[in-house]
Protein backbone atom coordinates (compact mmCIF):
# COMPACT_ATOMS: atom_id res chain seq x y z
CA UNK A 1 0.00 0.00 0.00
CA UNK A 2 1.12 3.55 -0.70
CA UNK A 3 1.56 5.93 2.23
CA UNK A 4 -0.39 9.20 2.36
CA UNK A 5 0.29 12.36 4.35
CA UNK A 6 -1.65 12.31 7.61
CA UNK A 7 -2.63 15.98 7.37
CA UNK A 8 -4.02 15.43 3.84
CA UNK A 9 -6.16 12.52 5.08
CA UNK A 10 -7.50 14.59 7.98
CA UNK A 11 -8.28 17.52 5.68
CA UNK A 12 -10.38 15.15 3.55
CA UNK A 13 -12.27 13.90 6.62
CA UNK A 14 -12.97 17.30 8.21
CA UNK A 15 -15.81 18.43 5.87
CA UNK A 16 -17.60 15.10 6.46
CA UNK A 17 -17.28 14.90 10.24
CA UNK A 18 -20.55 16.75 10.72
CA UNK A 19 -21.22 17.16 14.42
CA UNK A 20 -19.24 14.04 15.35
CA UNK A 21 -17.28 13.79 18.55
CA UNK A 22 -13.69 13.14 17.47
CA UNK A 23 -11.06 11.37 19.56
CA UNK A 24 -7.94 12.42 17.61
CA UNK A 25 -5.37 10.11 19.23
CA UNK A 26 -1.91 10.47 17.69
CA UNK A 27 -3.39 12.60 14.90
CA UNK A 28 -4.12 15.34 17.46
CA UNK A 29 -1.18 17.57 16.58
CA UNK A 30 -2.60 17.94 13.05
CA UNK A 31 -6.28 17.74 13.95
CA UNK A 32 -6.06 20.67 16.37
CA UNK A 33 -5.18 22.90 13.37
CA UNK A 34 -7.76 21.32 11.03
CA UNK A 35 -10.86 20.82 13.19
CA UNK A 36 -13.58 23.42 12.81
CA UNK A 37 -15.36 22.17 15.95
CA UNK A 38 -12.69 21.96 18.66
CA UNK A 39 -15.26 21.72 21.46
CA UNK A 40 -16.46 18.45 19.85
CA UNK A 41 -12.94 16.97 20.04
CA UNK A 42 -11.81 14.86 22.99
CA UNK A 43 -7.99 14.94 22.99
CA UNK A 44 -6.34 12.36 25.20
CA UNK A 45 -2.77 13.41 24.43
CA UNK A 46 -0.34 10.49 24.54
CA UNK A 47 -1.63 8.01 27.12
CA UNK A 48 -0.26 4.49 27.27
CA UNK A 49 -0.79 2.64 24.00
CA UNK A 50 -3.81 0.42 23.78
CA UNK A 51 -6.47 2.68 25.25
CA UNK A 52 -7.72 5.03 22.54
CA UNK A 53 -10.17 2.67 20.81
CA UNK A 54 -11.58 1.42 24.10
CA UNK A 55 -12.09 4.99 25.31
CA UNK A 56 -13.86 6.04 22.09
CA UNK A 57 -15.92 2.83 22.13
CA UNK A 58 -17.05 3.55 25.69
CA UNK A 59 -17.96 7.09 24.65
CA UNK A 60 -20.01 5.74 21.73
CA UNK A 61 -21.89 3.37 24.05
CA UNK A 62 -22.50 6.12 26.62
CA UNK A 63 -23.72 8.59 23.98
CA UNK A 64 -25.63 6.47 21.41
CA UNK A 65 -27.14 9.54 19.71
CA UNK A 66 -23.70 11.03 19.07
CA UNK A 67 -21.47 9.93 16.18
CA UNK A 68 -17.98 9.09 17.54
CA UNK A 69 -14.89 9.06 15.29
CA UNK A 70 -11.53 7.74 16.53
CA UNK A 71 -8.21 8.29 14.74
CA UNK A 72 -6.28 5.26 15.95
CA UNK A 73 -2.76 3.94 15.36
CA UNK A 74 -1.61 0.42 14.61
CA UNK A 75 0.66 0.41 17.67
CA UNK A 76 -2.38 1.22 19.79
CA UNK A 77 -4.49 -1.52 18.18
CA UNK A 78 -1.75 -4.14 18.57
CA UNK A 79 -1.49 -3.36 22.29
CA UNK A 80 -5.20 -4.21 22.71
CA UNK A 81 -6.46 -6.47 19.92
CA UNK A 82 -9.20 -7.63 22.29
CA UNK A 83 -10.97 -4.33 21.71
CA UNK A 84 -11.84 -5.27 18.11
CA UNK A 85 -14.11 -8.28 18.83
CA UNK A 86 -15.64 -6.46 21.80
CA UNK A 87 -16.53 -3.47 19.62
CA UNK A 88 -17.86 -5.78 16.90
CA UNK A 89 -20.00 -7.77 19.33
CA UNK A 90 -21.70 -4.74 20.87
CA UNK A 91 -21.82 -3.10 17.41
CA UNK A 92 -22.46 0.58 18.20
CA UNK A 93 -24.01 2.11 15.09
CA UNK A 94 -22.39 5.46 15.95
CA UNK A 95 -18.75 4.22 16.01
CA UNK A 96 -16.24 5.05 13.24
CA UNK A 97 -12.77 3.57 13.72
CA UNK A 98 -10.14 5.15 11.44
CA UNK A 99 -6.68 3.56 11.62
CA UNK A 100 -3.77 5.76 10.52
CA UNK A 101 -1.00 3.16 10.09
CA UNK A 102 2.55 4.54 9.82
CA UNK A 103 4.34 1.19 10.41
CA UNK A 104 6.33 2.55 13.39
CA UNK A 105 5.92 3.44 17.05
CA UNK A 106 6.15 7.17 16.36
CA UNK A 107 5.70 8.30 19.97
CA UNK A 108 8.67 6.35 21.28
CA UNK A 109 11.22 7.11 18.56
CA UNK A 110 10.21 5.27 15.40
CA UNK A 111 10.84 1.63 16.24
CA UNK A 112 9.29 -0.61 13.53
CA UNK A 113 5.96 -2.25 14.28
CA UNK A 114 6.28 -6.06 13.97
CA UNK A 115 5.26 -7.44 10.58
CA UNK A 116 4.20 -3.95 9.49
CA UNK A 117 4.41 -4.70 5.76
CA UNK A 118 2.21 -7.79 6.10
CA UNK A 119 -0.45 -6.96 8.70
CA UNK A 120 -3.86 -6.34 7.12
CA UNK A 121 -5.87 -4.47 9.72
CA UNK A 122 -9.08 -4.28 7.69
CA UNK A 123 -8.99 -8.08 7.42
CA UNK A 124 -8.41 -8.34 11.19
CA UNK A 125 -11.37 -6.05 11.88
CA UNK A 126 -13.58 -8.00 9.45
CA UNK A 127 -12.53 -11.30 11.05
CA UNK A 128 -13.44 -9.87 14.47
CA UNK A 129 -16.93 -9.04 13.22
CA UNK A 130 -16.88 -5.39 12.04
CA UNK A 131 -19.66 -5.28 9.42
CA UNK A 132 -17.99 -2.56 7.30
CA UNK A 133 -14.23 -2.46 6.67
CA UNK A 134 -12.26 -0.45 4.13
CA UNK A 135 -8.67 0.16 3.10
CA UNK A 136 -7.35 3.14 1.17
CA UNK A 137 -4.01 4.17 -0.26
CA UNK A 138 -5.30 6.71 -2.77
CA UNK A 139 -6.37 10.12 -1.45
CA UNK A 140 -8.77 10.84 -4.31
CA UNK A 141 -10.51 7.48 -3.91
CA UNK A 142 -10.81 8.07 -0.17
CA UNK A 143 -12.11 11.59 -0.75
CA UNK A 144 -14.79 10.25 -3.09
CA UNK A 145 -16.03 7.64 -0.59
CA UNK A 146 -15.51 9.03 2.91
CA UNK A 147 -18.77 11.01 3.02
CA UNK A 148 -20.86 7.95 2.22
CA UNK A 149 -18.85 5.75 4.60
CA UNK A 150 -19.38 8.16 7.50
CA UNK A 151 -23.13 7.93 6.87
CA UNK A 152 -23.11 4.12 7.03
CA UNK A 153 -24.26 2.54 10.28
CA UNK A 154 -21.27 1.49 12.36
CA UNK A 155 -19.20 0.05 13.56
CA UNK A 156 -17.06 1.02 10.60
CA UNK A 157 -13.31 0.36 10.27
CA UNK A 158 -11.11 2.28 7.81
CA UNK A 159 -7.41 1.45 7.35
CA UNK A 160 -5.12 4.05 5.76
CA UNK A 161 -1.33 3.95 5.49
CA UNK A 162 0.28 7.27 6.39
CA UNK A 163 3.88 8.46 6.31
CA UNK A 164 5.66 8.21 9.67
CA UNK A 165 6.17 11.38 11.70
CA UNK A 166 8.61 10.45 14.42
CA UNK A 167 9.14 12.47 17.59
CA UNK A 168 12.44 11.86 19.33
CA UNK A 169 12.23 14.46 22.09
CA UNK A 170 11.22 13.10 25.50
CA UNK A 171 7.45 13.44 25.95
CA UNK A 172 7.80 16.15 28.62
CA UNK A 173 9.84 18.31 26.18
CA UNK A 174 7.49 18.12 23.18
CA UNK A 175 5.33 20.99 22.00
CA UNK A 176 1.87 20.51 23.49
CA UNK A 177 -0.79 20.48 20.81
CA UNK A 178 -3.62 20.10 23.32
CA UNK A 179 -3.75 23.44 25.07
CA UNK A 180 -7.03 22.83 26.89
CA UNK A 181 -6.70 21.27 30.35
CA UNK A 182 -8.58 18.02 30.95
CA UNK A 183 -11.29 19.71 33.03
CA UNK A 184 -11.94 22.21 30.22
CA UNK A 185 -12.23 19.40 27.65
CA UNK A 186 -14.82 17.67 29.86
CA UNK A 187 -16.77 20.92 30.36
CA UNK A 188 -16.74 21.60 26.60
CA UNK A 189 -17.97 18.11 25.71
CA UNK A 190 -20.71 18.17 28.37
CA UNK A 191 -21.87 21.59 27.16
CA UNK A 192 -21.97 20.40 23.54
CA UNK A 193 -24.02 17.35 24.59
CA UNK A 194 -26.40 19.39 26.68
CA UNK A 195 -25.29 17.73 29.92
CA UNK A 196 -25.30 19.92 33.02
CA UNK A 197 -21.81 20.31 34.48
N, C-alpha and C positions, 0 to 999 in steps of 0.2 A: 504494500500500500504506500502511496505517496504521502508525505507529511505536509500539512498545511500550517499557516501561521495562526497561533491561538487567537490573537486579536482580530484577525479577519473572520474567523469562525464566530466569535462572539458578536462582532458587528452584524453578521448575517442573522443571528438569533434575535438580537435586541428588538427589531420592529415587530417580531411575532410573539414576544413574551406576554403581551397583553397586560393583565393585572396580576400575573403570576408572582408568587413568592419565589425568590431565587436564592439558593444556597450556593455561593460562588466557589467554595473550596479553593483549590490552588489557582484558579483563574481569577481570584479576587483582585489581584494587582492590576489586571487589565479591566475587569468588569466595573470597578469603581469609577473608571474614566468613561465607560461606555453606557452604563445604565442610566436611563432617564427616570427611573423610579427608585432612588436609593432607599427610601423608607420601606420599600417592599423587598429589600435584600437583607438576608440574614448571614452576615460574614462571621465565620468561625475562626478566621486567622489560620494558624498552622497547628492544630491540635495533633495528637498522636495519630499516625496513619491507621485507617480502618474504621473510623467513626463517622465520616461525612454522610455516606449513604444511609446508615442507620438513623442518624439524626434527621435527615430530610424525610425519610420514610415515616418516622414517628410524627413529624410535623404534618405530613399528608394525612395520616390516620386521625390526628387530633383535629384537623381542619378540613373535613371532607368536601366543603364547598369551595375551597381555595385550591387553585392549580399550583403545584410545587415542582420547581425545576432544580435539579442538582447538577453542577458541573463537577464531575468526579475525576479521579486519576486512577491509572491502573495499579500503582503502588498501593493506593488506598483499598481498592477492590481485593487485591491479592492478600492483604492483611486480614480480610474478613469476608471470604467467599460465602460464608454461611448466610450473609445478608441477602444474596440473590434468591435462593429458594424461599426464604421467609417473605420477601417482598412479593414474589410471584404467587405464593400461596394465598396471602391476604389480598392481593390484587387491587390496590387502590387505583381507582379510575383517574385520579388527579395527580398521578406521580409520573414524572418525566426525568429519566436517568440518562444524562449525557456524559459519556466517558471521553475525556481528552487525554489520549494515550501518547506520551512522549518517549516511551521505552527506557526511561531512566528514573531514578529517585532524585528528582530535581531539588527537593528541599535539603537533602543531606549531602549534596556535592556532586551529583551526576553519576552515581554508581549504576551500572546496567541492571535493568529488571530481568530476572531469569526468563529465558526462552522468549524474549521480547519480540523476536522476528516471526515466531511461530504461533504464539497465543492468539486465539480468535475469540475475543470477548463477546461479540454478538452471538456466536455459537454457544458459548457458555451460558449466556443469559437465556437463550432460547431453550437450552437443555434443562435449565432450572425452572422453566415454566413461564417466562415473560411471553405474553401473547404477540407483542410487536417488537421486532428487533431490526436494526438497520446498521449498515456500515457505509461510510463515505470517505473518499479520498480526493474528491473533486469539488471545489468550492461552488462552482456554478450549479452542479447537480444538487448539492445540499441546499443551496439557496432556493432552487426551484421546488423543493419538497418539504422544507422545514415547516412552513406555515400549515400545510395539511397534516403533517405528522403531529404537530403540537395541538391539533384539534381532534386527534384520535383518542379514544378512551385509553387510559393507561392500565397497567403500567407499560411504559414505552422505554426501550433501551436503544440508544444511539451511540455507536462507536466511531470515533474520528481520530486519526493519527495527526498529532501536531508536533512541530519542531521543538526540541528541548530548549528550555530556558533555565539554565543552572545558576543557583545562587550559592556562592562559596563563603560568604561572610557568615559568621556565627549568627544564629537567629536573633539574639538580643542586639545585634549591630545593624540589622537590615532596616531599610526604609519602611516604615509602617504605612501600608496602604489603607488599612481600616482605621480611620481617625475617630470613629464614634466609640465611646466606651460601651461595654457590654450592657449596662443598665439602660443606656440611651437606645441601643438596638432593640432591646425588649420593649421599651416604651413606644418606639416608633411602630413596631410590628403590631402591638396590641391596639394602638390607635387606628392603624390601617384596617384592622379586622373588626373594629368596633367593640373591642373588649375594654371594660373599665380597668384602669390601672390599679 
